[in-house]
Every structure is written in C-alpha cells, then in structure tokens.
Amino acid sequence: MAITAIVRFALGEDRTREAARAAFEASAPLYRDVQGLIRKYYLLSGDGRTGGGVYLFKSREDAERLFDAAWRAGIHERLGAEPSIEYFETPVIVDNDAGAITTGA
C-alpha cells in the first residue's frame, strides 16, 4: 500500500514568499531519483509562514529512508526549522492526469 507523508515546518518571518519558492525550486532536483518516491508537492501557506510537502511513497520504509537524521538536519540548516512528519496509508489514488484509479493493499 502506498504511503502519503505530510511534512510541515515554520518559515521565519524574514523569509519572503519569493525566497521560499526559490528554496523549493532549488531543492526539487534532489528528489528526482529518491528510491520509492512517486510524487512530491511543495506547500506554502497563504500567509507564507508555513512550508512543507506532500509526498507519495511506495512504502513506509521508503519514506523513513528519506526522512532520516541527515534530511532533517538539511531542512533545519536551509530553512531554520524542525520539520513535523505525519504518515498516512493511501489505499486509493485518483489520478486524473493518467485517467486512472489505483487501489492497493
């Protein structure tokens, strides 16, 4: 069964929305070949004070492999915040771009 991870972190009051977007764009290539990562969406709250991501993984093990101590330290170093991570089983996926509904156990 696929796993969705929702990551959130506070962005400093001195960080502009444009700077947050630039940081997200700069980090995007790091996720291109991550084992088990199907998709990642970057998140930025309406007020620009919270950032994060929604990640879809093939398994919980794949997610935990990515979100190790080094990854957390990198988030802290680049953004000055400790990330929080929530994991969810993802039993059904509707993919309108692919025209597919995926279910899995």
Secondary structure, DSSP 8 states (H G I E B T S, - for coil): -EEEEEEEEE--TT--HHHHHHHHHHHGGGGTT-TTEEEEEEEE-TTSSEEEEEEEES-HHHHHHHSSHHHHHHHHHHHSS--EEEEEEE-EEEETTTTEEEE--
